[in-house]
Amino acid sequence: MKKILLFFTLIQLLVVSSCSSFIADEEVQKLKVYESDNGSYQEYVLLEETVRNGMVLAKGERVRILIVTDDEWIKVYAYRSSEDLLKSVRFLVLHMFNDDFPDSKFDREKFDLELGKIVAKAGASDKKKKPAATKKKKSKTR
């Protein structure tokens, strides 16, 4: 009887451990901030040209992203910011597997690094530094 109980316990542990995702549900929710923040879609600038089936997303084009996750991978799609999500043509711009991460566990820093090679937040590089204001000295007249 003990052997049977031990056998079923081992089977249950194997099933539970094999069904675990490399990315936690909390992290999936945090990744949604890349798509939209406070109900408005985030815009990005594409850092490299992307070609899929003869269609092109040009470098420098403003895009929005869509993040899709599974038990073993994470995909990032980009689409033109002028298009509605449901009507858009989406381009796969990043596809990472659990093997791409240390210890097959999702690492936000590694993901950010890879995503940063493909897109940059719109407006981040558009803002130019204003020159420092110079004070004019009043000339004294005698």
C-alpha positions as CSV (number, residue, x, y, z in Angstrom):
1,M,0.0,0.0,0.0
2,K,2.9,2.4,0.8
3,K,4.5,1.7,-2.5
4,I,1.3,2.6,-4.4
5,L,0.8,5.8,-2.4
6,L,4.5,6.7,-3.0
7,F,4.1,6.0,-6.7
8,F,1.0,8.2,-7.1
9,T,2.7,11.0,-5.0
10,L,5.7,10.9,-7.4
11,I,3.5,11.0,-10.4
12,Q,1.6,14.0,-9.0
13,L,4.8,15.8,-8.3
14,L,6.1,15.2,-11.8
15,V,2.8,16.4,-13.4
16,V,2.7,19.6,-11.3
17,S,6.4,20.4,-11.9
18,S,6.1,19.8,-15.7
19,C,3.1,22.1,-15.9
20,S,4.8,25.0,-14.3
21,S,5.4,28.0,-16.5
22,F,8.8,29.7,-16.8
23,I,7.1,33.0,-16.4
24,A,4.9,33.7,-13.3
25,D,1.4,35.1,-13.7
26,E,2.5,38.2,-11.8
27,E,5.2,38.9,-14.4
28,V,2.7,38.4,-17.2
29,Q,0.5,41.2,-15.7
30,K,3.6,43.4,-15.3
31,L,4.5,42.9,-19.0
32,K,1.1,44.3,-20.0
33,V,2.4,47.8,-19.0
34,Y,4.6,47.6,-22.1
35,E,1.4,47.5,-24.2
36,S,-0.7,50.1,-22.4
37,D,-0.4,52.3,-19.4
38,N,-3.4,53.7,-17.6
39,G,-5.7,52.7,-20.5
40,S,-3.7,54.3,-23.3
41,Y,-1.5,52.4,-25.7
42,Q,2.3,52.9,-25.4
43,E,4.1,54.0,-28.5
44,Y,7.6,52.9,-29.5
45,V,10.0,53.7,-32.3
46,L,11.3,50.7,-34.3
47,L,15.1,50.6,-34.2
48,E,15.6,48.2,-37.1
49,E,13.6,47.4,-40.2
50,T,11.4,44.4,-40.1
51,V,10.3,42.5,-43.2
52,R,7.7,39.7,-43.1
53,N,6.1,38.2,-46.3
54,G,7.1,41.2,-48.4
55,M,5.6,43.7,-46.0
56,V,7.9,46.2,-44.2
57,L,7.9,48.0,-40.9
58,A,10.5,50.7,-41.5
59,K,13.2,51.7,-39.1
60,G,12.1,54.8,-37.1
61,E,8.4,54.0,-37.6
62,R,6.1,54.5,-34.6
63,V,4.7,51.2,-33.4
64,R,2.7,49.6,-30.6
65,I,3.5,46.2,-29.2
66,L,1.6,43.1,-28.2
67,I,3.1,40.6,-25.8
68,V,2.0,37.0,-25.9
69,T,3.3,34.4,-23.4
70,D,3.2,30.6,-23.1
71,D,4.7,28.0,-20.8
72,E,7.9,27.9,-22.8
73,W,8.2,31.2,-24.7
74,I,7.4,34.9,-24.9
75,K,6.6,36.7,-28.2
76,V,6.5,40.4,-28.9
77,Y,4.6,41.6,-32.0
78,A,4.8,45.2,-33.3
79,Y,2.2,46.9,-35.4
80,R,1.8,50.5,-36.8
81,S,0.6,52.9,-34.2
82,S,-1.8,54.4,-36.7
83,E,-3.7,51.0,-37.0
84,D,-6.3,49.5,-34.7
85,L,-5.1,46.4,-32.9
86,L,-7.8,44.2,-34.3
87,K,-7.3,45.4,-37.9
88,S,-3.5,45.6,-37.8
89,V,-0.8,43.6,-39.5
90,R,1.4,42.4,-36.7
91,F,5.1,41.6,-37.1
92,L,6.9,39.2,-34.8
93,V,9.9,41.2,-33.6
94,L,11.1,39.2,-30.7
95,H,10.7,35.5,-29.8
96,M,12.4,34.2,-26.7
97,F,12.3,30.7,-25.3
98,N,12.8,29.6,-21.7
99,D,16.3,28.3,-22.7
100,D,17.2,31.9,-23.5
101,F,17.0,32.9,-19.8
102,P,19.3,31.8,-17.0
103,D,18.0,28.6,-15.3
104,S,15.0,28.6,-17.7
105,K,13.3,31.2,-15.5
106,F,12.0,34.5,-16.9
107,D,14.4,37.4,-16.2
108,R,12.9,40.9,-16.7
109,E,16.3,42.5,-17.1
110,K,17.3,40.1,-19.9
111,F,13.9,40.7,-21.6
112,D,14.3,44.5,-21.3
113,L,17.7,44.3,-22.8
114,E,16.6,42.3,-25.8
115,L,13.4,44.4,-26.3
116,G,15.6,47.5,-26.1
117,K,17.6,46.4,-29.1
118,I,14.4,46.4,-31.2
119,V,12.2,49.3,-30.0
120,A,12.7,52.4,-27.9
121,K,9.9,54.3,-26.2
122,A,8.6,57.1,-28.4
123,G,9.7,60.4,-27.2
124,A,12.6,59.1,-25.2
125,S,15.1,60.1,-27.8
126,D,13.0,62.9,-29.3
127,K,13.5,65.2,-26.3
128,K,16.4,67.4,-26.9
129,K,18.3,68.9,-24.0
130,K,17.6,72.6,-23.6
131,P,20.7,74.7,-23.3
132,A,21.4,76.0,-19.8
133,A,20.1,79.5,-19.3
134,T,22.9,82.0,-19.0
135,K,22.6,84.9,-16.7
136,K,23.3,88.3,-18.1
137,K,25.4,90.5,-16.0
138,K,24.2,94.0,-15.6
139,S,26.7,96.5,-16.6
140,K,27.3,99.3,-14.1
141,T,27.4,102.7,-15.6
142,R,29.2,105.5,-13.8
